[in-house]
């Protein structure tokens, strides 16, 4: 499957502020995500409450990236990337 990838301005801003290690880790994990978003190493899970349409996936112990997946249009929107404080 070929995905259409979109990025929010919040994602772009936070990604720009990540260090080189986290950027490389994200690229590696996002490549895995594109192949199989449910792969266990990413610990991807659907969020709850006001974020119930979004998915969270692991970059490392503390950092996550948030996505919105539209399976009908094969679109993934990268919503945010940061540590656990992004849930607040």
N, C-alpha and C positions, 0 to 999 in steps of 0.2 A: 504494500500500500504506500502511496505517496501522500504525504501530509502537506498541507498549507500551514506555514508557521507565521503567526503574528506575535508582536511584542507590544506590551503597553508602555507608555512613557515611564511609569513607575518601575517596571522591570528594567528598562534601559538605564535609568538613573542608578538603581541599586547595583546592577551588573557592573557598570563603569567604576563603582567604588570598591568592588571586590579586589582582593589581592590576586597575584598570579596563580598561586596554588589553588584557590577556590574557583577561579575561572577555568583552569584546566580540568579540575574535578567535575565542574558542571558540564563542560563539553563532553567528557567521557560518559557521565551518567545520562545526559540527555540523548546521546547516541543510543544507549541501551533502551532508554524510554521510547524512542521512535521505533525500535524493533519490537519491543513488548513492554508496554507501560506497566504491566502487572509483575514484572520480574521481581523476585523476592529481594534482591540486593538493593533495590530502590525504596523498599517499604512504602510504595505508593498506596494511598488510601483516600477515599472520598471524605471530604470535610463535612461538618455538621452545622446546624443553625443557619446563620446568615450567609455562610459560605458553602451551603449544601450542594451547589452545582460545580464546585471546584475540587481539584485533586492536589494533594501534597506529595512530593517525592523528595527523597533524601539526596543531599550532596555529600555531607559528612555528618558527624555526630550532632552538630549544632545547626547547620545550615540546610535550608529547604528551598525548593522552587515550587511555586503554585501555578497550576495550569487550569485552563478551561478547555474541555475537549468536546468538539461537536462532531459526532460520529457520522451524521448525515452528510455533512459537507467536507468531511475529512480535514477539519481545521483544528489546530492546537494554538491556543493563545497563551503565551507566557505572560502571566499576570504580575508576578512578583518573585523576588529572590532575596532572601535574607535569613537571619536566624529566627528562632522561635517567636520572637516579638512580632513577626508579621501577622500572627493570628489575632493580635489585639487591636 
